[in-house]
Amino acid sequence: MGIEDDAKNKAEEMKGRGKEAAGSLTDNEDLKNEGKADQGEAQGKQKIADAADAVKGKVDDVKNKITGNN
């Protein structure tokens, strides 16, 4: 994944926070819930990206041990 994906996920999470806040201010439960859902989706995507980065790091470690590169 990468920095670009992290930035997109953070932006999506902030957008969700904005929707939730707007829903709270206007007493619009649908908008508030949509904001919460957007935040959850962004956080889920970020966790997947973090896991993928961790797996890639471990694969690279194993590859380096096999080839003798450090």
Predicted model as a PDB file, atoms N, CA, C, CB and O in Angstrom, pLDDT in the B-factor column:
MODEL        1                                                                  
ATOM      1  N   MET A   1       0.860  -1.149   0.000  1.00 62.00           N  
ATOM      2  CA  MET A   1       0.000   0.000   0.000  1.00 62.00           C  
ATOM      3  C   MET A   1       0.915   1.223   0.000  1.00 62.00           C  
ATOM      4  CB  MET A   1      -0.983  -0.008   1.225  1.00 62.00           C  
ATOM      5  O   MET A   1       1.901   1.232  -0.737  1.00 62.00           O  
ATOM      6  N   GLY A   2       0.640   2.217   0.767  1.00 76.00           N  
ATOM      7  CA  GLY A   2       1.571   3.322   0.788  1.00 76.00           C  
ATOM      8  C   GLY A   2       0.991   4.584   1.382  1.00 76.00           C  
ATOM      9  O   GLY A   2      -0.117   4.612   1.918  1.00 76.00           O  
ATOM     10  N   ILE A   3       1.780   5.610   1.263  1.00 85.00           N  
ATOM     11  CA  ILE A   3       1.406   6.904   1.837  1.00 85.00           C  
ATOM     12  C   ILE A   3       0.141   7.446   1.176  1.00 85.00           C  
ATOM     13  CB  ILE A   3       2.558   7.914   1.684  1.00 85.00           C  
ATOM     14  O   ILE A   3      -0.717   8.028   1.839  1.00 85.00           O  
ATOM     15  N   GLU A   4       0.037   7.251  -0.129  1.00 88.00           N  
ATOM     16  CA  GLU A   4      -1.142   7.750  -0.852  1.00 88.00           C  
ATOM     17  C   GLU A   4      -2.426   7.103  -0.323  1.00 88.00           C  
ATOM     18  CB  GLU A   4      -0.999   7.479  -2.367  1.00 88.00           C  
ATOM     19  O   GLU A   4      -3.434   7.779  -0.119  1.00 88.00           O  
ATOM     20  N   ASP A   5      -2.375   5.785  -0.105  1.00 85.00           N  
ATOM     21  CA  ASP A   5      -3.538   5.082   0.435  1.00 85.00           C  
ATOM     22  C   ASP A   5      -3.852   5.551   1.856  1.00 85.00           C  
ATOM     23  CB  ASP A   5      -3.300   3.562   0.419  1.00 85.00           C  
ATOM     24  O   ASP A   5      -5.016   5.722   2.217  1.00 85.00           O  
ATOM     25  N   ASP A   6      -2.808   5.758   2.658  1.00 89.00           N  
ATOM     26  CA  ASP A   6      -3.006   6.253   4.022  1.00 89.00           C  
ATOM     27  C   ASP A   6      -3.700   7.607   3.997  1.00 89.00           C  
ATOM     28  CB  ASP A   6      -1.661   6.356   4.766  1.00 89.00           C  
ATOM     29  O   ASP A   6      -4.608   7.862   4.788  1.00 89.00           O  
ATOM     30  N   ALA A   7      -3.271   8.467   3.091  1.00 93.00           N  
ATOM     31  CA  ALA A   7      -3.861   9.807   2.987  1.00 93.00           C  
ATOM     32  C   ALA A   7      -5.322   9.725   2.546  1.00 93.00           C  
ATOM     33  CB  ALA A   7      -3.057  10.677   1.997  1.00 93.00           C  
ATOM     34  O   ALA A   7      -6.172  10.443   3.070  1.00 93.00           O  
ATOM     35  N   LYS A   8      -5.610   8.849   1.584  1.00 93.00           N  
ATOM     36  CA  LYS A   8      -6.992   8.684   1.122  1.00 93.00           C  
ATOM     37  C   LYS A   8      -7.881   8.174   2.254  1.00 93.00           C  
ATOM     38  CB  LYS A   8      -7.050   7.714  -0.076  1.00 93.00           C  
ATOM     39  O   LYS A   8      -8.997   8.655   2.448  1.00 93.00           O  
ATOM     40  N   ASN A   9      -7.369   7.196   2.997  1.00 93.00           N  
ATOM     41  CA  ASN A   9      -8.151   6.643   4.102  1.00 93.00           C  
ATOM     42  C   ASN A   9      -8.394   7.695   5.184  1.00 93.00           C  
ATOM     43  CB  ASN A   9      -7.438   5.424   4.702  1.00 93.00           C  
ATOM     44  O   ASN A   9      -9.491   7.769   5.737  1.00 93.00           O  
ATOM     45  N   LYS A  10      -7.393   8.497   5.486  1.00 95.00           N  
ATOM     46  CA  LYS A  10      -7.535   9.547   6.495  1.00 95.00           C  
ATOM     47  C   LYS A  10      -8.534  10.601   6.013  1.00 95.00           C  
ATOM     48  CB  LYS A  10      -6.161  10.200   6.804  1.00 95.00           C  
ATOM     49  O   LYS A  10      -9.360  11.080   6.790  1.00 95.00           O  
ATOM     50  N   ALA A  11      -8.455  10.955   4.739  1.00 96.00           N  
ATOM     51  CA  ALA A  11      -9.395  11.937   4.188  1.00 96.00           C  
ATOM     52  C   ALA A  11     -10.824  11.409   4.244  1.00 96.00           C  
ATOM     53  CB  ALA A  11      -9.018  12.292   2.738  1.00 96.00           C  
ATOM     54  O   ALA A  11     -11.754  12.150   4.560  1.00 96.00           O  
ATOM     55  N   GLU A  12     -10.993  10.130   3.938  1.00 96.00           N  
ATOM     56  CA  GLU A  12     -12.320   9.513   3.981  1.00 96.00           C  
ATOM     57  C   GLU A  12     -12.851   9.493   5.422  1.00 96.00           C  
ATOM     58  CB  GLU A  12     -12.270   8.073   3.401  1.00 96.00           C  
ATOM     59  O   GLU A  12     -14.036   9.722   5.665  1.00 96.00           O  
ATOM     60  N   GLU A  13     -11.953   9.216   6.362  1.00 96.00           N  
ATOM     61  CA  GLU A  13     -12.359   9.215   7.764  1.00 96.00           C  
ATOM     62  C   GLU A  13     -12.775  10.624   8.213  1.00 96.00           C  
ATOM     63  CB  GLU A  13     -11.213   8.688   8.652  1.00 96.00           C  
ATOM     64  O   GLU A  13     -13.772  10.787   8.916  1.00 96.00           O  
ATOM     65  N   MET A  14     -12.006  11.632   7.802  1.00 97.00           N  
ATOM     66  CA  MET A  14     -12.334  13.009   8.173  1.00 97.00           C  
ATOM     67  C   MET A  14     -13.658  13.452   7.548  1.00 97.00           C  
ATOM     68  CB  MET A  14     -11.206  13.958   7.745  1.00 97.00           C  
ATOM     69  O   MET A  14     -14.432  14.178   8.172  1.00 97.00           O  
ATOM     70  N   LYS A  15     -13.910  13.017   6.323  1.00 97.00           N  
ATOM     71  CA  LYS A  15     -15.176  13.315   5.663  1.00 97.00           C  
ATOM     72  C   LYS A  15     -16.331  12.717   6.467  1.00 97.00           C  
ATOM     73  CB  LYS A  15     -15.181  12.770   4.211  1.00 97.00           C  
ATOM     74  O   LYS A  15     -17.373  13.347   6.644  1.00 97.00           O  
ATOM     75  N   GLY A  16     -16.127  11.499   6.947  1.00 97.00           N  
ATOM     76  CA  GLY A  16     -17.140  10.852   7.776  1.00 97.00           C  
ATOM     77  C   GLY A  16     -17.377  11.600   9.079  1.00 97.00           C  
ATOM     78  O   GLY A  16     -18.511  11.739   9.536  1.00 97.00           O  
ATOM     79  N   ARG A  17     -16.284  12.082   9.670  1.00 97.00           N  
ATOM     80  CA  ARG A  17     -16.423  12.859  10.910  1.00 97.00           C  
ATOM     81  C   ARG A  17     -17.221  14.136  10.654  1.00 97.00           C  
ATOM     82  CB  ARG A  17     -15.031  13.206  11.494  1.00 97.00           C  
ATOM     83  O   ARG A  17     -18.042  14.547  11.474  1.00 97.00           O  
ATOM     84  N   GLY A  18     -16.965  14.751   9.510  1.00 97.00           N  
ATOM     85  CA  GLY A  18     -17.700  15.958   9.138  1.00 97.00           C  
ATOM     86  C   GLY A  18     -19.180  15.684   8.971  1.00 97.00           C  
ATOM     87  O   GLY A  18     -20.021  16.452   9.437  1.00 97.00           O  
ATOM     88  N   LYS A  19     -19.496  14.577   8.298  1.00 97.00           N  
ATOM     89  CA  LYS A  19     -20.903  14.211   8.114  1.00 97.00           C  
ATOM     90  C   LYS A  19     -21.564  13.938   9.464  1.00 97.00           C  
ATOM     91  CB  LYS A  19     -21.027  12.973   7.197  1.00 97.00           C  
ATOM     92  O   LYS A  19     -22.693  14.360   9.717  1.00 97.00           O  
ATOM     93  N   GLU A  20     -20.843  13.230  10.314  1.00 97.00           N  
ATOM     94  CA  GLU A  20     -21.407  12.927  11.631  1.00 97.00           C  
ATOM     95  C   GLU A  20     -21.677  14.222  12.405  1.00 97.00           C  
ATOM     96  CB  GLU A  20     -20.452  12.008  12.433  1.00 97.00           C  
ATOM     97  O   GLU A  20     -22.734  14.377  13.016  1.00 97.00           O  
ATOM     98  N   ALA A  21     -20.719  15.144  12.374  1.00 97.00           N  
ATOM     99  CA  ALA A  21     -20.880  16.425  13.069  1.00 97.00           C  
ATOM    100  C   ALA A  21     -22.041  17.224  12.485  1.00 97.00           C  
ATOM    101  CB  ALA A  21     -19.582  17.246  12.988  1.00 97.00           C  
ATOM    102  O   ALA A  21     -22.842  17.800  13.222  1.00 97.00           O  
ATOM    103  N   ALA A  22     -22.126  17.255  11.164  1.00 97.00           N  
ATOM    104  CA  ALA A  22     -23.222  17.988  10.518  1.00 97.00           C  
ATOM    105  C   ALA A  22     -24.565  17.367  10.881  1.00 97.00           C  
ATOM    106  CB  ALA A  22     -23.039  18.003   8.984  1.00 97.00           C  
ATOM    107  O   ALA A  22     -25.542  18.078  11.116  1.00 97.00           O  
ATOM    108  N   GLY A  23     -24.609  16.044  10.927  1.00 97.00           N  
ATOM    109  CA  GLY A  23     -25.834  15.358  11.313  1.00 97.00           C  
ATOM    110  C   GLY A  23     -26.227  15.666  12.747  1.00 97.00           C  
ATOM    111  O   GLY A  23     -27.409  15.815  13.056  1.00 97.00           O  
ATOM    112  N   SER A  24     -25.230  15.761  13.622  1.00 97.00           N  
ATOM    113  CA  SER A  24     -25.510  16.102  15.022  1.00 97.00           C  
ATOM    114  C   SER A  24     -26.033  17.523  15.143  1.00 97.00           C  
ATOM    115  CB  SER A  24     -24.251  15.934  15.879  1.00 97.00           C  
ATOM    116  O   SER A  24     -26.981  17.789  15.882  1.00 97.00           O  
ATOM    117  N   LEU A  25     -25.405  18.432  14.408  1.00 98.00           N  
ATOM    118  CA  LEU A  25     -25.808  19.837  14.483  1.00 98.00           C  
ATOM    119  C   LEU A  25     -27.209  20.080  13.938  1.00 98.00           C  
ATOM    120  CB  LEU A  25     -24.822  20.694  13.731  1.00 98.00           C  
ATOM    121  O   LEU A  25     -27.953  20.916  14.449  1.00 98.00           O  
ATOM    122  N   THR A  26     -27.553  19.337  12.895  1.00 97.00           N  
ATOM    123  CA  THR A  26     -28.850  19.541  12.241  1.00 97.00           C  
ATOM    124  C   THR A  26     -29.907  18.556  12.732  1.00 97.00           C  
ATOM    125  CB  THR A  26     -28.699  19.417  10.735  1.00 97.00           C  
ATOM    126  O   THR A  26     -31.042  18.562  12.256  1.00 97.00           O  
ATOM    127  N   ASP A  27     -29.524  17.716  13.681  1.00 97.00           N  
ATOM    128  CA  ASP A  27     -30.422  16.693  14.218  1.00 97.00           C  
ATOM    129  C   ASP A  27     -30.894  15.743  13.115  1.00 97.00           C  
ATOM    130  CB  ASP A  27     -31.631  17.351  14.902  1.00 97.00           C  
ATOM    131  O   ASP A  27     -32.048  15.315  13.098  1.00 97.00           O  
ATOM    132  N   ASN A  28     -29.973  15.421  12.190  1.00 98.00           N  
ATOM    133  CA  ASN A  28     -30.264  14.526  11.065  1.00 98.00           C  
ATOM    134  C   ASN A  28     -29.582  13.182  11.350  1.00 98.00           C  
ATOM    135  CB  ASN A  28     -29.768  15.143   9.688  1.00 98.00           C  
ATOM    136  O   ASN A  28     -28.385  13.021  11.114  1.00 98.00           O  
ATOM    137  N   GLU A  29     -30.350  12.238  11.854  1.00 98.00           N  
ATOM    138  CA  GLU A  29     -29.800  10.933  12.241  1.00 98.00           C  
ATOM    139  C   GLU A  29     -29.238  10.164  11.050  1.00 98.00           C  
ATOM    140  CB  GLU A  29     -30.871  10.099  12.925  1.00 98.00           C  
ATOM    141  O   GLU A  29     -28.232   9.468  11.183  1.00 98.00           O  
ATOM    142  N   ASP A  30     -29.878  10.283   9.887  1.00 98.00           N  
ATOM    143  CA  ASP A  30     -29.390   9.582   8.697  1.00 98.00           C  
ATOM    144  C   ASP A  30     -27.987  10.056   8.328  1.00 98.00           C  
ATOM    145  CB  ASP A  30     -30.352   9.796   7.512  1.00 98.00           C  
ATOM    146  O   ASP A  30     -27.110   9.235   8.056  1.00 98.00           O  
ATOM    147  N   LEU A  31     -27.767  11.361   8.315  1.00 98.00           N  
ATOM    148  CA  LEU A  31     -26.456  11.911   7.980  1.00 98.00           C  
ATOM    149  C   LEU A  31     -25.424  11.540   9.045  1.00 98.00           C  
ATOM    150  CB  LEU A  31     -26.538  13.440   7.828  1.00 98.00           C  
ATOM    151  O   LEU A  31     -24.277  11.222   8.729  1.00 98.00           O  
ATOM    152  N   LYS A  32     -25.838  11.585  10.285  1.00 97.00           N  
ATOM    153  CA  LYS A  32     -24.953  11.212  11.388  1.00 97.00           C  
ATOM    154  C   LYS A  32     -24.516   9.752  11.247  1.00 97.00           C  
ATOM    155  CB  LYS A  32     -25.654  11.437  12.748  1.00 97.00           C  
ATOM    156  O   LYS A  32     -23.334   9.439  11.393  1.00 97.00           O  
ATOM    157  N   ASN A  33     -25.463   8.867  10.966  1.00 98.00           N  
ATOM    158  CA  ASN A  33     -25.148   7.446  10.810  1.00 98.00           C  
ATOM    159  C   ASN A  33     -24.300   7.187   9.563  1.00 98.00           C  
ATOM    160  CB  ASN A  33     -26.438   6.627  10.740  1.00 98.00           C  
ATOM    161  O   ASN A  33     -23.420   6.326   9.568  1.00 98.00           O  
ATOM    162  N   GLU A  34     -24.573   7.938   8.503  1.00 98.00           N  
ATOM    163  CA  GLU A  34     -23.764   7.807   7.289  1.00 98.00           C  
ATOM    164  C   GLU A  34     -22.314   8.197   7.581  1.00 98.00           C  
ATOM    165  CB  GLU A  34     -24.342   8.684   6.146  1.00 98.00           C  
ATOM    166  O   GLU A  34     -21.382   7.550   7.105  1.00 98.00           O  
ATOM    167  N   GLY A  35     -22.135   9.246   8.358  1.00 97.00           N  
ATOM    168  CA  GLY A  35     -20.787   9.662   8.749  1.00 97.00           C  
ATOM    169  C   GLY A  35     -20.073   8.602   9.562  1.00 97.00           C  
ATOM    170  O   GLY A  35     -18.889   8.342   9.352  1.00 97.00           O  
ATOM    171  N   LYS A  36     -20.789   7.994  10.488  1.00 97.00           N  
ATOM    172  CA  LYS A  36     -20.188   6.921  11.297  1.00 97.00           C  
ATOM    173  C   LYS A  36     -19.797   5.740  10.412  1.00 97.00           C  
ATOM    174  CB  LYS A  36     -21.169   6.457  12.405  1.00 97.00           C  
ATOM    175  O   LYS A  36     -18.736   5.143  10.594  1.00 97.00           O  
ATOM    176  N   ALA A  37     -20.663   5.409   9.454  1.00 98.00           N  
ATOM    177  CA  ALA A  37     -20.370   4.302   8.534  1.00 98.00           C  
ATOM    178  C   ALA A  37     -19.144   4.617   7.684  1.00 98.00           C  
ATOM    179  CB  ALA A  37     -21.585   4.014   7.627  1.00 98.00           C  
ATOM    180  O   ALA A  37     -18.300   3.747   7.469  1.00 98.00           O  
ATOM    181  N   ASP A  38     -19.038   5.855   7.199  1.00 97.00           N  
ATOM    182  CA  ASP A  38     -17.874   6.262   6.402  1.00 97.00           C  
ATOM    183  C   ASP A  38     -16.593   6.133   7.225  1.00 97.00           C  
ATOM    184  CB  ASP A  38     -18.040   7.715   5.895  1.00 97.00           C  
ATOM    185  O   ASP A  38     -15.565   5.683   6.719  1.00 97.00           O  
ATOM    186  N   GLN A  39     -16.663   6.527   8.480  1.00 97.00           N  
ATOM    187  CA  GLN A  39     -15.492   6.426   9.354  1.00 97.00           C  
ATOM    188  C   GLN A  39     -15.085   4.966   9.551  1.00 97.00           C  
ATOM    189  CB  GLN A  39     -15.779   7.084  10.718  1.00 97.00           C  
ATOM    190  O   GLN A  39     -13.904   4.626   9.485  1.00 97.00           O  
ATOM    191  N   GLY A  40     -16.067   4.117   9.789  1.00 97.00           N  
ATOM    192  CA  GLY A  40     -15.780   2.697   9.985  1.00 97.00           C  
ATOM    193  C   GLY A  40     -15.170   2.062   8.753  1.00 97.00           C  
ATOM    194  O   GLY A  40     -14.246   1.255   8.848  1.00 97.00           O  
ATOM    195  N   GLU A  41     -15.693   2.434   7.601  1.00 97.00           N  
ATOM    196  CA  GLU A  41     -15.156   1.904   6.341  1.00 97.00           C  
ATOM    197  C   GLU A  41     -13.710   2.353   6.136  1.00 97.00           C  
ATOM    198  CB  GLU A  41     -16.025   2.357   5.149  1.00 97.00           C  
ATOM    199  O   GLU A  41     -12.857   1.555   5.747  1.00 97.00           O  
ATOM    200  N   ALA A  42     -13.443   3.617   6.395  1.00 96.00           N  
ATOM    201  CA  ALA A  42     -12.080   4.139   6.230  1.00 96.00           C  
ATOM    202  C   ALA A  42     -11.118   3.466   7.207  1.00 96.00           C  
ATOM    203  CB  ALA A  42     -12.060   5.668   6.437  1.00 96.00           C  
ATOM    204  O   ALA A  42      -9.988   3.136   6.845  1.00 96.00           O  
ATOM    205  N   GLN A  43     -11.561   3.266   8.427  1.00 96.00           N  
ATOM    206  CA  GLN A  43     -10.703   2.616   9.419  1.00 96.00           C  
ATOM    207  C   GLN A  43     -10.433   1.165   9.036  1.00 96.00           C  
ATOM    208  CB  GLN A  43     -11.346   2.683  10.812  1.00 96.00           C  
ATOM    209  O   GLN A  43      -9.328   0.658   9.226  1.00 96.00           O  
ATOM    210  N   GLY A  44     -11.458   0.500   8.493  1.00 96.00           N  
ATOM    211  CA  GLY A  44     -11.275  -0.876   8.027  1.00 96.00           C  
ATOM    212  C   GLY A  44     -10.281  -0.959   6.884  1.00 96.00           C  
ATOM    213  O   GLY A  44      -9.427  -1.845   6.856  1.00 96.00           O  
ATOM    214  N   LYS A  45     -10.396  -0.033   5.941  1.00 95.00           N  
ATOM    215  CA  LYS A  45      -9.443   0.000   4.823  1.00 95.00           C  
ATOM    216  C   LYS A  45      -8.034   0.239   5.325  1.00 95.00           C  
ATOM    217  CB  LYS A  45      -9.830   1.086   3.811  1.00 95.00           C  
ATOM    218  O   LYS A  45      -7.083  -0.347   4.809  1.00 95.00           O  
ATOM    219  N   GLN A  46      -7.888   1.101   6.333  1.00 95.00           N  
ATOM    220  CA  GLN A  46      -6.565   1.398   6.860  1.00 95.00           C  
ATOM    221  C   GLN A  46      -5.967   0.167   7.552  1.00 95.00           C  
ATOM    222  CB  GLN A  46      -6.634   2.582   7.838  1.00 95.00           C  
ATOM    223  O   GLN A  46      -4.771  -0.096   7.429  1.00 95.00           O  
ATOM    224  N   LYS A  47      -6.790  -0.573   8.267  1.00 95.00           N  
ATOM    225  CA  LYS A  47      -6.301  -1.792   8.931  1.00 95.00           C  
ATOM    226  C   LYS A  47      -5.842  -2.822   7.897  1.00 95.00           C  
ATOM    227  CB  LYS A  47      -7.406  -2.399   9.835  1.00 95.00           C  
ATOM    228  O   LYS A  47      -4.831  -3.498   8.091  1.00 95.00           O  
ATOM    229  N   ILE A  48      -6.588  -2.935   6.805  1.00 94.00           N  
ATOM    230  CA  ILE A  48      -6.194  -3.858   5.736  1.00 94.00           C  
ATOM    231  C   ILE A  48      -4.874  -3.409   5.114  1.00 94.00           C  
ATOM    232  CB  ILE A  48      -7.297  -3.947   4.653  1.00 94.00           C  
ATOM    233  O   ILE A  48      -3.995  -4.231   4.857  1.00 94.00           O  
ATOM    234  N   ALA A  49      -4.736  -2.108   4.874  1.00 92.00           N  
ATOM    235  CA  ALA A  49      -3.493  -1.577   4.303  1.00 92.00           C  
ATOM    236  C   ALA A  49      -2.320  -1.822   5.241  1.00 92.00           C  
ATOM    237  CB  ALA A  49      -3.629  -0.072   4.011  1.00 92.00           C  
ATOM    238  O   ALA A  49      -1.232  -2.188   4.796  1.00 92.00           O  
ATOM    239  N   ASP A  50      -2.535  -1.621   6.534  1.00 92.00           N  
ATOM    240  CA  ASP A  50      -1.475  -1.853   7.513  1.00 92.00           C  
ATOM    241  C   ASP A  50      -1.067  -3.325   7.541  1.00 92.00           C  
ATOM    242  CB  ASP A  50      -1.930  -1.404   8.909  1.00 92.00           C  
ATOM    243  O   ASP A  50       0.119  -3.645   7.613  1.00 92.00           O  
ATOM    244  N   ALA A  51      -2.059  -4.221   7.484  1.00 94.00           N  
ATOM    245  CA  ALA A  51      -1.770  -5.654   7.481  1.00 94.00           C  
ATOM    246  C   ALA A  51      -1.006  -6.045   6.215  1.00 94.00           C  
ATOM    247  CB  ALA A  51      -3.075  -6.469   7.592  1.00 94.00           C  
ATOM    248  O   ALA A  51      -0.064  -6.835   6.275  1.00 94.00           O  
ATOM    249  N   ALA A  52      -1.408  -5.497   5.080  1.00 93.00           N  
ATOM    250  CA  ALA A  52      -0.722  -5.799   3.822  1.00 93.00           C  
ATOM    251  C   ALA A  52       0.724  -5.321   3.869  1.00 93.00           C  
ATOM    252  CB  ALA A  52      -1.456  -5.151   2.636  1.00 93.00           C  
ATOM    253  O   ALA A  52       1.622  -6.010   3.386  1.00 93.00           O  
ATOM    254  N   ASP A  53       0.952  -4.146   4.447  1.00 91.00           N  
ATOM    255  CA  ASP A  53       2.319  -3.633   4.577  1.00 91.00           C  
ATOM    256  C   ASP A  53       3.156  -4.525   5.492  1.00 91.00           C  
ATOM    257  CB  ASP A  53       2.301  -2.193   5.119  1.00 91.00           C  
ATOM    258  O   ASP A  53       4.333  -4.768   5.225  1.00 91.00           O  
ATOM    259  N   ALA A  54       2.545  -5.008   6.566  1.00 92.00           N  
ATOM    260  CA  ALA A  54       3.260  -5.881   7.494  1.00 92.00           C  
ATOM    261  C   ALA A  54       3.636  -7.201   6.818  1.00 92.00           C  
ATOM    262  CB  ALA A  54       2.404  -6.148   8.746  1.00 92.00           C  
ATOM    263  O   ALA A  54       4.753  -7.691   6.982  1.00 92.00           O  
ATOM    264  N   VAL A  55       2.700  -7.771   6.058  1.00 95.00           N  
ATOM    265  CA  VAL A  55       2.977  -9.020   5.343  1.00 95.00           C  
ATOM    266  C   VAL A  55       4.075  -8.804   4.317  1.00 95.00           C  
ATOM    267  CB  VAL A  55       1.703  -9.554   4.657  1.00 95.00           C  
ATOM    268  O   VAL A  55       4.983  -9.627   4.195  1.00 95.00           O  
ATOM    269  N   LYS A  56       4.001  -7.710   3.582  1.00 92.00           N  
ATOM    270  CA  LYS A  56       5.030  -7.421   2.586  1.00 92.00           C  
ATOM    271  C   LYS A  56       6.390  -7.287   3.251  1.00 92.00           C  
ATOM    272  CB  LYS A  56       4.689  -6.141   1.808  1.00 92.00           C  
ATOM    273  O   LYS A  56       7.392  -7.758   2.714  1.00 92.00           O  
ATOM    274  N   GLY A  57       6.434  -6.652   4.408  1.00 91.00           N  
ATOM    275  CA  GLY A  57       7.695  -6.515   5.131  1.00 91.00           C  
ATOM    276  C   GLY A  57       8.267  -7.858   5.543  1.00 91.00           C  
ATOM    277  O   GLY A  57       9.475  -8.073   5.443  1.00 91.00           O  
ATOM    278  N   LYS A  58       7.425  -8.756   5.999  1.00 93.00           N  
ATOM    279  CA  LYS A  58       7.882 -10.093   6.405  1.00 93.00           C  
ATOM    280  C   LYS A  58       8.345 -10.892   5.195  1.00 93.00           C  
ATOM    281  CB  LYS A  58       6.761 -10.853   7.141  1.00 93.00           C  
ATOM    282  O   LYS A  58       9.353 -11.595   5.262  1.00 93.00           O  
ATOM    283  N   VAL A  59       7.616 -10.787   4.093  1.00 94.00           N  
ATOM    284  CA  VAL A  59       8.027 -11.484   2.867  1.00 94.00           C  
ATOM    285  C   VAL A  59       9.386 -10.970   2.411  1.00 94.00           C  
ATOM    286  CB  VAL A  59       6.972 -11.298   1.743  1.00 94.00           C  
ATOM    287  O   VAL A  59      10.251 -11.757   2.026  1.00 94.00           O  
ATOM    288  N   ASP A  60       9.575  -9.660   2.451  1.00 90.00           N  
ATOM    289  CA  ASP A  60      10.866  -9.087   2.076  1.00 90.00           C  
ATOM    290  C   ASP A  60      11.973  -9.567   3.004  1.00 90.00           C  
ATOM    291  CB  ASP A  60      10.796  -7.561   2.092  1.00 90.00           C  
ATOM    292  O   ASP A  60      13.084  -9.835   2.546  1.00 90.00           O  
ATOM    293  N   ASP A  61      11.689  -9.681   4.308  1.00 90.00           N  
ATOM    294  CA  ASP A  61      12.685 -10.185   5.264  1.00 90.00           C  
ATOM    295  C   ASP A  61      13.113 -11.608   4.917  1.00 90.00           C  
ATOM    296  CB  ASP A  61      12.125 -10.142   6.694  1.00 90.00           C  
ATOM    297  O   ASP A  61      14.303 -11.924   4.916  1.00 90.00           O  
ATOM    298  N   VAL A  62      12.132 -12.467   4.623  1.00 92.00           N  
ATOM    299  CA  VAL A  62      12.425 -13.857   4.274  1.00 92.00           C  
ATOM    300  C   VAL A  62      13.216 -13.915   2.971  1.00 92.00           C  
ATOM    301  CB  VAL A  62      11.119 -14.675   4.150  1.00 92.00           C  
ATOM    302  O   VAL A  62      14.182 -14.669   2.855  1.00 92.00           O  
ATOM    303  N   LYS A  63      12.800 -13.115   1.996  1.00 90.00           N  
ATOM    304  CA  LYS A  63      13.495 -13.098   0.706  1.00 90.00           C  
ATOM    305  C   LYS A  63      14.947 -12.666   0.894  1.00 90.00           C  
ATOM    306  CB  LYS A  63      12.778 -12.154  -0.288  1.00 90.00           C  
ATOM    307  O   LYS A  63      15.857 -13.238   0.293  1.00 90.00           O  
ATOM    308  N   ASN A  64      15.154 -11.655   1.729  1.00 89.00           N  
ATOM    309  CA  ASN A  64      16.517 -11.177   1.975  1.00 89.00           C  
ATOM    310  C   ASN A  64      17.367 -12.226   2.689  1.00 89.00           C  
ATOM    311  CB  ASN A  64      16.483  -9.894   2.798  1.00 89.00           C  
ATOM    312  O   ASN A  64      18.559 -12.349   2.409  1.00 89.00           O  
ATOM    313  N   LYS A  65      16.771 -12.973   3.598  1.00 89.00           N  
ATOM    314  CA  LYS A  65      17.518 -14.032   4.301  1.00 89.00           C  
ATOM    315  C   LYS A  65      17.908 -15.139   3.317  1.00 89.00           C  
ATOM    316  CB  LYS A  65      16.671 -14.623   5.473  1.00 89.00           C  
ATOM    317  O   LYS A  65      19.012 -15.680   3.390  1.00 89.00           O  
ATOM    318  N   ILE A  66      17.004 -15.469   2.405  1.00 91.00           N  
ATOM    319  CA  ILE A  66      17.267 -16.531   1.438  1.00 91.00           C  
ATOM    320  C   ILE A  66      18.362 -16.098   0.460  1.00 91.00           C  
ATOM    321  CB  ILE A  66      15.975 -16.902   0.672  1.00 91.00           C  
ATOM    322  O   ILE A  66      19.257 -16.883   0.146  1.00 91.00           O  
ATOM    323  N   THR A  67      18.296 -14.861  -0.019  1.00 89.00           N  
ATOM    324  CA  THR A  67      19.249 -14.390  -1.018  1.00 89.00           C  
ATOM    325  C   THR A  67      20.529 -13.843  -0.388  1.00 89.00           C  
ATOM    326  CB  THR A  67      18.607 -13.322  -1.879  1.00 89.00           C  
ATOM    327  O   THR A  67      21.514 -13.610  -1.089  1.00 89.00           O  
ATOM    328  N   GLY A  68      20.522 -13.638   0.929  1.00 84.00           N  
ATOM    329  CA  GLY A  68      21.702 -13.118   1.601  1.00 84.00           C  
ATOM    330  C   GLY A  68      21.804 -11.606   1.547  1.00 84.00           C  
ATOM    331  O   GLY A  68      22.832 -11.046   1.928  1.00 84.00           O  
ATOM    332  N   ASN A  69      20.757 -10.931   1.082  1.00 79.00           N  
ATOM    333  CA  ASN A  69      20.747  -9.464   1.063  1.00 79.00           C  
ATOM    334  C   ASN A  69      20.246  -8.938   2.397  1.00 79.00           C  
ATOM    335  CB  ASN A  69      19.865  -8.927  -0.095  1.00 79.00           C  
ATOM    336  O   ASN A  69      19.370  -9.533   3.025  1.00 79.00           O  
ATOM    337  N   ASN A  70      20.806  -7.829   2.818  1.00 67.00           N  
ATOM    338  CA  ASN A  70      20.339  -7.222   4.075  1.00 67.00           C  
ATOM    339  C   ASN A  70      19.969  -5.821   3.850  1.00 67.00           C  
ATOM    340  CB  ASN A  70      21.381  -7.303   5.160  1.00 67.00           C  
ATOM    341  O   ASN A  70      19.552  -5.135   4.784  1.00 67.00           O  
TER     342      ASN A  70                                                      
ENDMDL                                                                          
END                                                                             
